[in-house]
Amino acid sequence: MIALTDDRGRLPWLSAARPGRFSEITACRHDQLTAKLRAAGLGAIADLGFVGLDHGGPDADPAVITGYKAARDRPLTRGKKLSDVRSRWGRRGHAENRLTCGE
């Protein structure tokens, strides 16, 4: 299940239960999570498993913020590494900011 909570812990939306074979990002896409976040005026900080979830367009505010993934032939720049450290620091201890899916 995927749950959206606001900064006060209120629950504006809860997904239906899905089989464990559904990946988190697939469930989020199926439920159109980014549209629900924008409609509720919320955003989320997510781990690297959610890279590519938010395709809101160049003028839209991001609904889901993730870090950067390095590739073998494309290492991260110093700025992207620093950004990743800051995003991890922002998630630490703040479970309400993470997108999670329970099996």
N, C-alpha and C positions, 0 to 999 in steps of 0.2 A: 504494500500500500504506500502511496505517496501522499503526504500531508503538507498543506501550505498553512503556515502560521504567520501572523503579523508580529511586529516588534513587542506587542503586549501579550503574546501567547494565544491570541484568539485564533480559532480555526475556521477560516473562510471556505476551505475546500478540502475534501478527502477523496482519494480515488477509490475505485472498486478494487477488491482483492484479485490478484492475478496469480497464475501458476508460477512457480519458481524459475521456470525456463525463460521467462521474460527478463531481458536485461533492463536496468534502470532507465537508460536513455530511450530504449524502444517504448517502454511504458509511458515515459514523459511525452514522447512524440505522439503516441496513440491518443493520449489524453489532452493534447494541445496545451501543454503546461505553460509555455511562454505566453500564449494568449491569455490564459487565466491569471498569470502573474501581472501582466500589463493591465488587465481589467480591474484587478484588485489594488493596483498602484504599488505593487511589491516587486522586489528583485531578489535574486538569490546568489550566493557565493557557493560554487560547486567544485568538486574535485575534477581531475583530468578525465574521468570517465564520461563527462558531459560536454567535452569539447565538440563543437559543431551543432549543439542543440538549438542555439538561438540564431535564427536567420531573420532578424527583424528588419533588415535593410540598412542602408548607410545613414539615414537620417533618424532612425529610431534609437531611443535609449536602450541599452542592453538590459534584458530581463534576467539573464544568467551570465555571471562572470566566472570564468575559469582561468586557470594558469595556461602556460604554453607547453606544447609537446616538442621535444627535440627529436630529430631524425638522425640516422647514422651519417648522412651526407650534409646535414644542416644543423649544426649545434646552435644552442641558444646564445643570443648576444648577452652582453653584460646587463643591459637594461631589462631584458626579458627575465633573466635569472633573478634580478633584484625584485621585479614585479611578482614572480612566483613566490619568493620568500615572504613578501608582504601579504599576498593573498592567503598563504598557508597560516601566517600569524593571525590574520583576521578570522580564520575558521576555527582555530584552536580553542576548544572549550565552549564553542557556541553552536551547539547541535541544532538550534532552531534555524541557523543560517544555511545548513547543509541540506541538500536534497538527498533523501534516503528512501529506500524501498525495502520493506520487510517481506520476507518470504513466509 
